[in-house]
Amino acid sequence: MKVILAKRAGFCFGVKRATQMAFEAASMDKKTFTLGPIIHSPQVVSKLEEMGVKALKNLDSMDSGTIIIRSHGVASDEISEANHKKLEIVDATCPFVKKAQEHVKSLSETGYGVVVVGDADHPEVQGIVSYGGDKVFVVGSGDEVKKLPIMNKIGVVAQTTQSFENLKNVVSECLLRGGEIRVFNTICDATAVRQEEAKELARQVDCMLVVGGFNSANTRRLAEVCAELQPRTHHIETAAEIDPIWFDGVARVGVTAGASTPKWIIDEVMSRIEEINKNN
């Protein structure tokens, strides 16, 4: 059985930057917390907890110390609260997410109704929305745009892990509901490239493994695009979840991983597949 690992599996720039900042802060021997999980990898969050850095849901219990802002960013009022409490802030927000926040703020201040393309329940989107005014709408598809009010000026930004195709569909519908449209393509290049690479790999193999947190939006999306092309696609978090039965009759297996998946987890998955391969 041949095993093919995608070239761009694992940490993207923003996640790598955030984890480095978090582990550096964790080693400073200070009272340190993250505001929400630093990235959507339970295993990385656990490692930080072992170093004494726990994830907080809010800042209610903090009156001093260091707070690390997760890679997905946080709501604007949470940043204000941290400043008000004079906490030491380590801002590990992904620069691409930060740019989306800035665009929403600028568009709202200049009179645009803002449409954010993404998952309304995702912390990145909730943070982005908080930088706008009263007219900020979250849509997950072009069909949802049809429910929005008619607006003279519409600004569009996207959750960084959205597909370009979905952004295009939303923009097409916005053109029917607004006079002036401004679009900022805030999709992370790494996300788009990984999805295209995953699609190409899924076409070539008999089985796909997508490695990453079940709470990771970009990993779930990778699993979805792979499953559309290769029904024998399995989304796993760790090597322990691999079932040898998956490889029955398989000549080629592909492996990719979400942007929040550390290299050591990918290495463990590859080792487990090789072990199964040798025993068959």
PALUMLUM-231833 format. One record per residue: residue in one letter; x, y, z of N, C-alpha, C in turn. Coordinates in pm, whole numbers, plus 50000, padded with zeros to 5 digits. Example, Ala and Ser with C-alpha at 12.3 -4.5 7.8 and 13.67 -1.06 7.14 Angstrom:
A513194943150780512304955050780513204967050780 S512854977550708513674989450714512905000350787 
***
This chain:
M500854987950000500005000050000500885012550000 K500635021449906501395033849899500685044749979 V501455051950060500905062650144501435076150093 I500515085250064500905098350011500445109350107 L501395116950156501095128150247501055141150168 A499995148750184499875161650116501035170750156 K501535178450061502695187050085502405197550191 R501185202650194500865213750285499995209450403 A500145197150446499385192350561499925198750689 G499005202550778499425207650907499415222750918 F500155227651017500105241751056500215251450938 C499325261250937499455272650846500265283450919 F500555294250849501365304950905500765310551034 G499455313551030498795319851145498785311051267 V498535298151248498495288551360499895286351415 K500865284951327502255283051372502695295051456 R502365306851409502705319251481502035319451619 A500755316051623500005316451749500545306551851 T500845294351806501335284351899502725288051952 Q503565293451865504895297751910504765308652017 M503875318251993503665329052089503135323652221 A502235313852212501635308152334502665300452417 F503465292252352504445284352426505575293152481 E505905303752408506895313252460506365320152585 A505095324352580504485330852696504365321152813 A504095308452782503935298352886505235295852962 S506355298352897507655295652960508165307253044 M507385318053054507845330253122507595330253273 D507045319553324506805318353468505925329653522 K504825332353450503865342253493502475335853495 K501535342353560500145337653557499605340253418 T499435329653340499095331053199497905322453161 F497005328253081495835321153031495645324352884 T494865315952816494435319352681492945322652687 L492505331852604491085335252598490465326452490 G489885315452534489455305252441490635296452404 P490405284852341491525276252300492405283552198 I493715282752215494635290252130494455286651982 I494255273751954493905268951820492925257551839 H492315252951731491355241951741492075228551732 S492925226051830493595213251845493575209751993 P492705200452036492635196752177493985192152233 Q494815185952147496105180852193497065192352226 V497065202952146497915214552174497415221752299 V496115222952311495535229252430495925221552556 S495925208252547496325199952661497785202052698 K498645203352598500065205752625500275219052698 L499515229252657499615242152725499115241052869 E498055233252889497535231553025498575224753114 E499325215353056500385208653131501465218553175 M501595229553099502575239953132501965250753222 G500715248553262500055257853352499235268553286 V499065267553152498285277653078496925271753044 K495895276553112494555271553088493755281153000 A492775275552930491905283752845490705288652926 L490445301552919489295307552989488185310552888 K486945309452934485815313052849485625328152844 N485995334852953485875349352959486895354653060 L486905367753079487905374153165487375377153306 D486205371853340485585375053469486495371853588 S487235360953579488055356453693489465362453693 M489795370453592491145376053584491185390553630 D492145393553718492355407453757493805411653738 S494655401853702496055404653672496625392853594 G497825394953539498475384153466498475386353316 T498785375653244498915376253098497775368653032 I497155374852934496105368152857496565367252712 I496485355252657496865352852518495595352452434 I495545360852331494405361052240494575349952137 R493585341352126493685329652038493845333651891 S494235323951808494495326651666493245331151592 H492055326851639490805330651573490375344951607 G491075351151704490675364351748489545363651849 V489215375151906488135375952004487295388351974 A486215389952047485345401552027486045414352073 S485685425352011486315438152041486125442252186 D484965439052245484735442952385485605434952481 E486045422952440486935415052525488335421152527 I488765426452413490045433652408489965446052497 S488845453152488488645465152570488665461652719 E488035450552755488005446252895489405442952944 A490205436052860491575432552898492415445052919 N492225454952833492945467552849492505474952975 H491195474753001490655481553118491215475353247 K491375462153247491915455253365493435456053370 K494035462253269495495463753260496215450353260 L495615440653190496265427753175497355428753070 E498355420353081499375419652976498785411352863 I498715417152744498055410552631499095405352531 V498985392552500499775386652392498775383752280 D498785391952177497785390752070498275381251961 A497775368851966498165358751869497135357251758 T496265367351743495265366951635495965365551500 C495485356351419496045354651285495945367751208 P497005371951141496965384551064495855384950960 F495485373650903494405373250806493055375950873 V492875370550993491655373251070491615387951110 K492755393051152492855407151192492445416251076 K492855412750956492515420750838491005420650816 A490365409150834488905408350819488215417150923 Q488715417151045488165425651150488255440451110 E489405444251058489635458251018488695462350904 H488485453250810487595456350697486155458450745 V485695449950836484325451350889484175464650961 K485165468151040485125480851114485075492751017 S485935492550917486005503450819484725504550737 L484205493250693482975493350613481805498650694 S481685494350819480595498850905480675513850929 E481885518750952482075532950980481795541850859 T481855536050740481605543850618480225541250559 G479325535450640477925534450600477515522150522 Y478345512150518477985499850446477265490150538 G476275483150482475765471350549476795460450521 V477165452950622478255443250606477725428950605 V478135421450506477795407250496479065399150521 V479025390950626480155382350658479795368150614 V480585362550526480335349050476481015339050568 G480225330950637480825321450729479835314750821 D480355308050920479565300751019479315309851139 A478075313451162477725322951267478125318251406 D478255305251426478605299851557480105298551578 H480885301451476482345299951488482935312051559 P483875309851653484455321051728485145331451639 E485735327251529486365337051439485325346751385 V484195341251341483125349551284482505358551391 Q482295353151509481725361151618482635372851652 G483935370451648484885381251672484845391651562 I484835387151437484815396251321483575405151326 V482425399151353481155406451358481185417551462 S481875415151573481875424751683482535438051648 Y483285438251539483975450551499483095459251409 G481875454751381480965462451298479885469451379 G478985476051308477895483151373476635474751377 D475485481451363474195474651373473865466351250 K474385470451135474035463551010475145453950968 V475305443251046476245432651011475465419551007 F475555412650895474785400350875475725388850842 V475495377350904476295365450875475465356050788 V476035351950677475345342550588476265330750558 G475675319050547476465307150517476435303250372 S475525309650294475395306050153474715317350077 G474705316149945474035325949861472535326349887 D471955314849916470515314249942470135322650063 E471005323250164470685330850284470705345950259 V471385350150154471425364450119470035369250080 K469245360450024467905364149978467005368750093 K467365365250214466575369050331466975382850386 L468055388450333468555401250384467745412950328 P467745424150398467055436050346467815441950226 I467085449550144467735456850035468575468050096 M469825469350051470715479650104471385487349990 N471565500250010472225508349906473695504549891 K474345501950004475775498950002476025486050082 I476655476450016476955463750082478445460950075 G479025457850190480415453450196480455438650232 V481315431050166481385416650188482795412550232 V482865404950340484125398750383483805384050412 A484855375850423484635361550443485435356250561 Q484865346350630485625338550726486825332950651 T487985332650714489225329150643489235315050589 T488395306150644488395292150599487285288950500 Q486585299150451485515296850354486085292750218 S485245286150138485665282750002485415294849912 F486265296449812486115307549718484795306649642 E484375294449614483115292349541481935297749621 N481935295449752480845300349836480845315549842 L482035321449851482135336049850481565341749720 K481895335549608481375340149478479845339449473 N479285328649526477825327049525477155337949609 V477745341049723477195351549809477275365149740 V478415368149679478585380949610477585382349496 S477345371449423476385371749311474995375649361 E474595370249476473285373449532473265387849586 C474405392349641474475406049693474305416149580 L474775412949463474635421949348473165424449313 L472295415349353470865416849327470145424449438 R470855427349548470215433449664470825446749705 G471855451149634472495463749672472925471749550 G473055484749570473475493249459474985493449443 E475685495549554477145495849552477665483949634 I478565476349575479095464549642480615465749653 R481115463749774482575463049795482885449249851 V483815442349789484145428649830485605427749868 F485855422249987487215419550030487375404350043 N488225398849960488475384449965489425381550081 T488845378550196489645376150317489875361250343 I489625352950241489925338750255491445336950258 C491915329350352493345326750365493825318550245 D494915322950184495465315650069495795301250106 A496295299250228496665285750271495445276550270 T494285281950308493065274050310492695269450170 A492685278950076492315275849939493285265849877 V494575268049898495585259149841495455244949898 R495235243950030495095230850093493885223350039 Q492785230750019491585224249968491785218849827 E492455226749741492715222249604493675210449604 E494675210949689495635199949699494945187349749 A494055188949848493325177449903492415171249797 K491775179549717490915174449610491715166149511 E492865171549471493715164449374494165151049431 L494535150849557494975138449620493835128549632 A492655133349668491495124449684491135117449554 R491395124049442491115118049311492065106549279 Q493235106349343494285096849308494325084449396 V493615084749509493775074049607492475066249628 D492615055049701491465046549730490885049249868 C491615057049948491175060250084491875073150127 M491145081950197491725094550246491565095550397 L492625099950462492555103350603492775118350617 V491875125050688491995139350714492185140850864 V493335146350903493725146751045493545160651102 G492855161551215492695174551279491535174651376 G491445185051455490405186251556489005185651498 F488115178851568486725178251523486055191951537 N486665200751616486125214251633486795224251538 S487595219251444488305227851350487505229351221 A487085241551190486275244051071487035240450943 N488315244250935489035241550810489295226650792 T489465219250903489665204750891488375197950846 R487255202150904485965196550862485725199150714 R486095211250669485905214550528486795205950439 L488015203450482488905194450407488275180550394 A487715175750505487075162550503485885162450408 E485135173450405483975174350317484375174050170 V485375181950133485765182649991486385169449947 C487075162650039487655149650005486555139149989 A485575139350079484485129450075483655130649948 E483575142849894482825144849769483475137349653 L484785135549662485535128849554485925114549589 Q486125111949718486505098649764485645095049886 P484605086749864483695083149973484395076550092 R485515070150067486255063750177487195074050241 T486595084550292487335095150360487005094550510 H488045095650592487855094650737488515106650806 H487735113650887488245124950965488605119651103 I489885121151140490355116451270491135127451340 E491205126451473492025135851550493405130151580 T493455117151608494725110851646494875097251578 A496105091951584496415078951524495615067651589 A495265069451716494545058951789493175055851729 E492645065051650491305063251593491315055451462 I492485052551409492575045651280492135031151294 D491255026951204490765013151200491425006051082 P492184995451105492854988350995491924983750884 I490654981550919489674977050820489534987150706 W489784999950737489655010350635490545007750514 F491625000250534492604998550428492454985450352 D491384978050380491134965650306490944968750159 G491744962250074491624964249929492144977549880 V492844984849966493364998149930494804997149881 A495055002549762496415002749706497125015849736 R496335026849744496915040049768496055047449870 V496715052549975496005060350076496595074350082 G495735084350089496175098150098495955103450239 V496865112250282496755118250415496925133350402 T495995140650459496145155050470495745159150612 A495995171650647495705175950783495305190550784 G494445194150879493985207850892495085217250938 A494805230050925495795240350956496125241251104 S495335234651190495595234851334496205221751384 T496625213351293497155200151331498675200451343 P499215197951462500675198151479501365186551408 K502625188651373503395178651298503515165551374 W503635166151505503825153751579502615144451571 I501425150251557500225141951540500215135751400 I500595143651299500675138351163501695127051157 D502845128951222503885118551224503375105651288 E502605106951396502055095051462501075087751370 V500275095451295499325089351200500075081751091 M501115088151037501905081650931502555068850984 S503075069151105503715057351164502705046151185 R501495049751229500455039651251500045033151119 I499925040951013499565035250882500645025750835 E501915029750851503025021150810503045008150890 E502715009051018502664997151103501594987551055 I500424993051024499324984750972499724978450839 N500384986450755500814981950622501774969950633 K502674970650728503664959850746503014947050796 N501964948450873501314936850933500324930050840 N500074936150725499104930250630499804921850525 
***
